[in-house]
Amino acid sequence: MTFDKDKILQYCNQASENTLMRTLNITYTDAGEDFLVATMPVNSAVHQPMGLLHGGATVALAESVGSAASMIFINSEVSEVRGIEISANHLKAKRSGMVTATARIIHKGASIHLWEIRIADENDNLISLCKLTNMILPKRKSEDK
């Protein structure tokens, strides 16, 4: 299979319509054979009450980019991706601007993918460091889901 960055980004962004990713304004911006990048604006829509980027929004960004990244490596006609564990270390506060999440594969097995997701600000300051484990399952019939 040939790697087609534009098709991957188009697929990820189109699949985000009418989902949490669209609600959080997450946009997939770059892809490679071992990584996927997405951005999310930091504004009141993703703040916690103290006016800072909410950890839950940060984790939603991390899981969104890591799960979509696993989709790059599977045959979606026969397999599905399910996130089974995520951890996050929030290292720096962010009030406004943009954060960028870069998911890089650590382990690509037949049934488990492990991703490191680094979330940084516009100055490449590390905001959060996350780890996501995805399980790769046989695709189920729609009535089984």
HELIX and SHEET records of a PDB file:
HELIX    1   1 LYS A    5  ALA A   15  1                                  11    
HELIX    2   2 LEU A   20  THR A   23  1                                   4    
HELIX    3   3 SER A   44  VAL A   46  5                                   3    
HELIX    4   4 GLY A   55  PHE A   73  1                                  19    
HELIX    5   5 SER A  142  ASP A  144  5                                   3    
SHEET    1   A 6 THR A  27  GLY A  32  0                                        
SHEET    2   A 6 PHE A  35  VAL A  42 -1                                        
SHEET    3   A 6 GLY A  97  LYS A 108 -1                                        
SHEET    4   A 6 ILE A 112  ALA A 120 -1                                        
SHEET    5   A 6 LEU A 126  PRO A 138 -1                                        
SHEET    6   A 6 SER A  79  HIS A  90 -1                                        
END                                                                             
